[in-house]
Amino acid sequence: MPLYLKHTKKKDPKEVVIDEALGQWIALIGAGTNPLLILLAFLLFRFFDILKPWPICKIDALGGSQLKTRSALFFDDVVAGLCASGIILFILKNFIG
């Protein structure tokens, strides 16, 4: 991907979705086969990915730094997935048992 970024001169190309897929898979870790939890995991990931609350906004704000062009492109979506997964696991532990 760094070669693609250099070639296109884009900081976060929207056509590259591997980071979105990774974040979504992380969000789905605890959902199992429960359709409602799968839907909730998807919605929570999209919520965190679009609104970027703290700490996701801090990771995304690395902006044009060298880290952003290498691995921080993935980190904001990974953290969004972890936040969503954490909520799913909390629901599983406390409400679904």
C-alpha positions as CSV (number, residue, x, y, z in Angstrom):
1,M,0.0,0.0,0.0
2,P,2.8,2.6,0.6
3,L,3.7,2.3,-3.1
4,Y,0.1,2.9,-4.0
5,L,0.0,6.0,-1.7
6,K,3.1,7.3,-3.3
7,H,1.9,6.7,-6.8
8,T,-1.6,8.3,-6.3
9,K,-0.4,11.0,-3.9
10,K,-3.5,10.3,-1.7
11,K,-3.3,10.3,2.1
12,D,-6.2,7.9,2.7
13,P,-7.6,6.6,-0.6
14,K,-11.3,5.7,-0.4
15,E,-10.8,2.9,-3.0
16,V,-8.6,1.0,-0.6
17,V,-10.9,-0.8,1.8
18,I,-8.7,-3.4,3.4
19,D,-8.6,-1.3,6.6
20,E,-12.4,-1.1,6.7
21,A,-12.6,-4.9,6.2
22,L,-10.1,-5.5,9.0
23,G,-11.9,-3.2,11.4
24,Q,-15.3,-4.8,10.6
25,W,-13.9,-8.3,11.2
26,I,-12.5,-7.2,14.6
27,A,-16.0,-5.8,15.5
28,L,-17.6,-9.1,14.6
29,I,-15.3,-11.2,16.8
30,G,-17.7,-11.5,19.7
31,A,-21.0,-11.6,17.7
32,G,-20.8,-15.3,16.8
33,T,-23.8,-16.3,14.7
34,N,-26.4,-14.2,16.5
35,P,-27.9,-12.1,13.7
36,L,-28.8,-9.2,16.0
37,L,-25.3,-9.0,17.4
38,I,-23.9,-9.2,13.8
39,L,-26.0,-6.2,12.8
40,L,-25.2,-4.4,16.0
41,A,-21.4,-5.0,15.4
42,F,-21.7,-3.6,11.9
43,L,-23.6,-0.5,13.1
44,L,-21.3,0.1,16.0
45,F,-18.2,-0.2,13.8
46,R,-19.7,2.3,11.2
47,F,-20.6,4.6,14.1
48,F,-17.1,4.7,15.4
49,D,-15.5,4.8,12.0
50,I,-17.6,7.7,10.8
51,L,-17.8,9.9,13.9
52,K,-14.3,9.0,15.1
53,P,-14.7,9.7,18.9
54,W,-11.7,9.8,21.1
55,P,-9.2,7.9,20.8
56,I,-10.0,7.2,17.2
57,C,-9.8,10.9,16.3
58,K,-6.3,11.1,17.8
59,I,-5.1,8.2,15.6
60,D,-6.8,9.7,12.5
61,A,-5.3,13.1,13.3
62,L,-1.8,11.8,12.6
63,G,-2.5,13.5,9.2
64,G,0.3,13.8,6.8
65,S,3.0,12.3,9.0
66,Q,5.1,9.5,7.8
67,L,3.3,7.1,10.2
68,K,0.0,8.0,8.5
69,T,1.3,6.8,5.1
70,R,2.5,3.5,6.6
71,S,0.4,1.9,9.3
72,A,-1.8,4.6,10.9
73,L,-4.2,4.2,7.9
74,F,-5.1,0.8,9.5
75,F,-5.1,1.9,13.2
76,D,-8.1,4.1,13.2
77,D,-10.3,1.3,11.8
78,V,-8.7,-1.3,14.1
79,V,-9.5,0.9,17.1
80,A,-13.0,1.5,15.8
81,G,-13.4,-2.3,15.5
82,L,-12.0,-2.8,19.0
83,C,-14.5,-0.3,20.5
84,A,-17.4,-2.0,18.7
85,S,-16.2,-5.5,19.7
86,G,-15.8,-4.3,23.3
87,I,-19.5,-3.2,23.4
88,I,-20.6,-6.5,21.9
89,L,-18.6,-8.5,24.4
90,F,-20.0,-6.3,27.3
91,I,-23.6,-7.0,26.0
92,L,-22.8,-10.7,25.8
93,K,-21.4,-10.9,29.3
94,N,-24.0,-8.8,31.0
95,F,-27.3,-9.2,29.1
96,I,-27.2,-12.4,27.1
97,G,-25.1,-14.6,29.4
